[in-house]
Amino acid sequence: MGPVLVRDADPADLPRIAAIYDEQVRTAISTFDLVPPPVDQWAAKVGSTRPGDHFLVAQDDGVLGFAYSSTYRPRPAYDRTREVSVYLDEAARGRGLSRLLYAELLARLRAEGVRTVLAVIALPNEASEALHRGCGFERVGVLPEVGWKFERWIDTALWALSLDPARRGTPPGRPG
């Protein structure tokens, strides 16, 4: 294994992105999808040109994981808010790759004028909560029993990160 490169995802990465995510759909509560999405849905995410939407992969000999930002809610007042997600191949966990992906993703969002970044974490998930805490996110709430997967109810925690805490309460400029 060589040095890990974080880069923009491209269409050639779609099979690995789908495989990593499909494993999470089948085995974990980190996603509330119950059926793996088709590859063309991933193609739309990877190909999004909307400001604030990014899709990154961590790669050495192949794609080890990915992180992306997307619209939090479709209404215009949320334009400076993004939701983020990160997924790693099981064999790549514990190497700091999630933090590496988030460092690049958050830097891009900050440069574009995104104000608030949100992450939704299915509970329990100590590793994901530790990652987000370590990246500066703060747990701001819990939504009890909002997901049903693997024959049980699952809570989610909402985590938030202000990319511009010094300007809290000030009017926004134009979004990126």
Sine and cosine of phi, psi and omega as CSV:
sin_phi,cos_phi,sin_psi,cos_psi,sin_omega,cos_omega
0.00,0.00,0.74,-0.67,0.04,-1.00
-0.99,-0.14,-0.26,-0.97,0.04,-1.00
-0.92,0.39,0.56,-0.83,-0.01,-1.00
-1.00,0.10,0.74,-0.68,0.03,-1.00
-0.96,-0.29,0.75,-0.66,0.16,-0.99
-0.97,-0.23,0.81,-0.59,-0.07,-1.00
-0.53,-0.85,0.19,-0.98,0.11,-0.99
-0.90,0.43,0.65,-0.76,0.08,-1.00
-0.94,0.34,0.47,-0.88,0.09,-1.00
-0.71,-0.71,0.17,-0.98,-0.08,-1.00
-0.82,0.57,-0.50,0.87,0.02,-1.00
-0.91,0.42,-0.34,0.94,-0.01,-1.00
-0.99,0.12,-0.21,0.98,-0.15,-0.99
-0.83,0.56,-0.68,0.73,0.01,-1.00
-0.87,0.50,-0.65,0.76,0.02,-1.00
-0.94,0.33,-0.65,0.76,0.05,-1.00
-0.85,0.53,-0.75,0.67,0.00,-1.00
-0.88,0.47,-0.67,0.75,-0.02,-1.00
-0.90,0.43,-0.68,0.73,0.02,-1.00
-0.89,0.46,-0.72,0.69,-0.03,-1.00
-0.93,0.36,-0.66,0.75,-0.01,-1.00
-0.84,0.54,-0.62,0.78,0.04,-1.00
-0.88,0.47,-0.63,0.78,0.03,-1.00
-0.93,0.38,-0.63,0.77,0.03,-1.00
-0.86,0.50,-0.69,0.72,-0.09,-1.00
-0.97,0.23,-0.47,0.88,-0.21,-0.98
-0.83,-0.55,-0.16,0.99,-0.19,-0.98
-0.69,-0.72,0.26,-0.97,0.08,-1.00
-0.99,-0.12,0.11,0.99,-0.03,-1.00
-0.92,0.39,-0.29,0.96,0.15,-0.99
-0.76,-0.65,0.55,-0.83,0.05,-1.00
-1.00,-0.09,0.10,0.99,0.18,-0.98
-0.90,0.44,0.63,-0.78,0.03,-1.00
-0.96,-0.26,-0.33,0.94,0.02,-1.00
-0.76,-0.65,0.74,-0.67,0.02,-1.00
-0.84,0.54,0.73,-0.68,0.01,-1.00
-0.95,0.32,0.45,-0.89,0.04,-1.00
-0.93,0.37,0.40,-0.92,-0.05,-1.00
-0.85,0.53,-0.53,0.85,-0.03,-1.00
-0.91,0.42,-0.44,0.90,0.10,-0.99
-0.92,0.38,-0.63,0.78,0.06,-1.00
-0.92,0.40,-0.60,0.80,0.02,-1.00
-0.87,0.49,-0.63,0.78,0.02,-1.00
-0.91,0.42,-0.66,0.75,0.03,-1.00
-0.91,0.41,-0.73,0.69,-0.01,-1.00
-0.89,0.46,-0.59,0.81,-0.06,-1.00
-1.00,0.02,0.03,1.00,-0.03,-1.00
-0.88,0.47,0.71,-0.70,0.06,-1.00
-0.93,-0.38,0.18,0.98,0.02,-1.00
-0.91,0.41,0.72,-0.69,0.04,-1.00
-0.81,0.59,0.72,-0.70,0.01,-1.00
1.00,0.00,-0.15,0.99,0.07,-1.00
-1.00,-0.10,0.87,-0.49,0.02,-1.00
-0.73,-0.68,0.50,-0.87,0.05,-1.00
-0.67,-0.75,0.93,-0.37,-0.08,-1.00
-0.90,-0.43,0.49,-0.87,0.13,-0.99
-0.83,-0.56,0.48,-0.88,0.17,-0.99
-0.97,-0.23,0.78,-0.63,-0.11,-0.99
-0.70,-0.72,0.66,-0.75,0.33,-0.94
-0.82,-0.57,-1.00,-0.05,0.08,-1.00
-0.98,0.18,-0.22,0.98,0.02,-1.00
-0.19,-0.98,-0.01,-1.00,0.01,-1.00
-0.96,0.29,0.83,-0.56,-0.02,-1.00
-0.99,-0.17,-0.40,0.92,-0.03,-1.00
-0.01,-1.00,0.04,-1.00,-0.03,-1.00
-0.47,-0.88,0.37,-0.93,0.09,-1.00
-0.63,-0.78,0.54,-0.84,0.02,-1.00
-0.54,-0.84,0.38,-0.92,0.11,-0.99
-0.89,-0.46,0.54,-0.84,-0.02,-1.00
-0.50,-0.87,0.18,-0.98,0.03,-1.00
-0.84,0.55,0.73,-0.69,0.06,-1.00
-0.97,0.24,-0.79,0.62,0.07,-1.00
-0.64,-0.77,0.45,-0.89,-0.12,-0.99
-0.98,0.22,-0.14,0.99,-0.06,-1.00
-0.98,0.17,0.56,-0.83,-0.15,-0.99
-0.86,0.50,-0.48,0.88,-0.02,-1.00
-0.91,0.41,-0.27,0.96,0.03,-1.00
-1.00,-0.05,0.15,0.99,-0.11,-0.99
-0.84,0.55,-0.45,0.89,-0.04,-1.00
-0.99,-0.14,0.25,0.97,0.03,-1.00
-0.87,-0.50,0.69,-0.72,0.03,-1.00
-0.75,-0.66,0.52,-0.86,0.14,-0.99
-0.98,-0.20,0.64,-0.77,-0.02,-1.00
-0.85,-0.53,0.45,-0.89,0.06,-1.00
-0.58,-0.81,0.48,-0.88,0.05,-1.00
-0.63,-0.78,0.66,-0.75,0.02,-1.00
-0.65,-0.76,0.68,-0.73,0.02,-1.00
-0.83,-0.56,0.51,-0.86,0.20,-0.98
-0.86,0.51,0.61,-0.79,-0.06,-1.00
-0.82,0.57,-0.64,0.77,-0.03,-1.00
-0.94,0.33,-0.24,0.97,-0.05,-1.00
-0.99,-0.14,-0.03,1.00,-0.06,-1.00
-0.96,0.29,0.44,-0.90,0.04,-1.00
0.99,0.11,0.19,0.98,-0.02,-1.00
-0.94,-0.35,0.09,1.00,0.00,-1.00
0.99,0.14,0.23,0.97,-0.06,-1.00
-0.95,0.33,-0.57,0.82,0.04,-1.00
-0.88,0.48,-0.69,0.72,0.02,-1.00
-0.90,0.44,-0.63,0.77,0.03,-1.00
-0.90,0.44,-0.71,0.70,0.04,-1.00
-0.89,0.46,-0.72,0.70,-0.01,-1.00
-0.90,0.43,-0.61,0.79,0.00,-1.00
-0.83,0.55,-0.73,0.69,0.01,-1.00
-0.94,0.35,-0.69,0.72,-0.02,-1.00
-0.88,0.47,-0.73,0.68,-0.02,-1.00
-0.92,0.40,-0.58,0.81,0.05,-1.00
-0.89,0.46,-0.67,0.75,0.02,-1.00
-0.91,0.41,-0.68,0.73,-0.01,-1.00
-0.90,0.44,-0.68,0.74,0.03,-1.00
-0.87,0.49,-0.70,0.72,-0.01,-1.00
-0.90,0.44,-0.46,0.89,0.00,-1.00
-1.00,0.03,-0.03,1.00,0.02,-1.00
1.00,0.04,0.24,0.97,0.11,-0.99
-0.91,0.40,0.70,-0.71,-0.10,-1.00
-1.00,-0.09,-0.72,0.69,-0.10,-0.99
-0.78,-0.62,0.70,-0.72,0.05,-1.00
-0.88,-0.48,0.74,-0.67,-0.03,-1.00
-0.88,-0.47,0.53,-0.85,0.12,-0.99
-0.71,-0.70,0.66,-0.75,0.05,-1.00
-0.93,-0.36,0.84,-0.54,-0.08,-1.00
-0.87,-0.48,0.84,-0.54,0.09,-1.00
-0.94,0.33,0.64,-0.77,-0.08,-1.00
-0.94,-0.33,0.59,-0.81,0.00,1.00
-0.99,0.11,0.53,-0.85,0.09,-1.00
-0.36,-0.93,0.98,0.21,-0.07,-1.00
-0.86,0.51,-0.63,0.78,-0.03,-1.00
-0.90,0.44,-0.70,0.71,0.00,-1.00
-0.93,0.37,-0.64,0.77,0.03,-1.00
-0.90,0.44,-0.64,0.76,0.03,-1.00
-0.90,0.43,-0.65,0.76,0.05,-1.00
-0.85,0.53,-0.78,0.62,-0.07,-1.00
-0.91,0.40,-0.64,0.76,0.08,-1.00
-0.87,0.50,-0.70,0.71,-0.01,-1.00
-0.91,0.41,-0.41,0.91,0.04,-1.00
-1.00,-0.02,0.08,1.00,0.07,-1.00
0.99,-0.13,0.00,1.00,0.05,-1.00
-0.95,0.33,0.40,-0.91,0.04,-1.00
-0.82,-0.57,0.70,-0.71,0.05,-1.00
-0.96,0.28,0.86,-0.51,-0.09,-1.00
-0.92,-0.39,-0.10,1.00,0.03,-1.00
0.06,-1.00,0.25,-0.97,0.06,-1.00
-0.77,-0.64,0.73,-0.68,0.10,-1.00
-0.96,-0.27,0.94,-0.34,-0.09,-1.00
-0.97,0.23,0.67,-0.74,0.15,-0.99
0.75,0.66,0.77,0.64,-0.01,-1.00
-0.99,-0.12,-0.18,0.98,0.02,-1.00
-0.79,-0.61,0.57,-0.82,0.05,-1.00
-0.85,-0.53,0.93,-0.36,-0.01,-1.00
-0.50,-0.87,0.58,-0.82,-0.01,-1.00
0.83,0.56,0.63,0.77,0.08,-1.00
0.88,0.47,0.57,0.82,0.08,-1.00
-0.42,-0.91,0.38,-0.92,0.07,-1.00
-0.99,0.16,0.60,-0.80,-0.04,-1.00
-0.78,-0.63,0.75,-0.67,0.11,-0.99
-0.99,0.10,0.38,-0.92,0.17,-0.99
-0.80,-0.59,0.52,-0.85,0.11,-0.99
-0.95,-0.31,0.65,-0.76,0.07,-1.00
-0.98,-0.18,0.82,-0.58,0.02,-1.00
-0.90,-0.44,0.65,-0.76,-0.05,-1.00
-0.77,-0.64,0.55,-0.83,0.08,-1.00
-0.73,-0.69,0.82,-0.57,0.11,-0.99
-1.00,0.02,0.83,-0.56,0.03,-1.00
-1.00,0.09,-0.10,0.99,0.01,-1.00
-0.59,-0.80,0.88,0.47,-0.09,-1.00
-0.89,0.45,-0.43,0.90,0.00,-1.00
-0.92,0.39,-0.42,0.91,-0.04,-1.00
-0.98,-0.20,0.30,0.95,-0.04,-1.00
-0.80,0.60,0.79,-0.61,0.03,-1.00
1.00,0.01,-0.11,0.99,0.00,-1.00
-1.00,0.07,0.45,-0.89,0.00,-1.00
-0.91,0.41,0.52,-0.86,-0.04,-1.00
-0.98,0.18,0.40,-0.92,0.23,-0.97
-1.00,0.06,-0.17,-0.99,0.04,-1.00
-0.95,0.31,0.64,-0.77,0.03,-1.00
-0.91,0.41,0.38,-0.92,-0.04,-1.00
-0.92,0.40,0.00,0.00,0.00,0.00
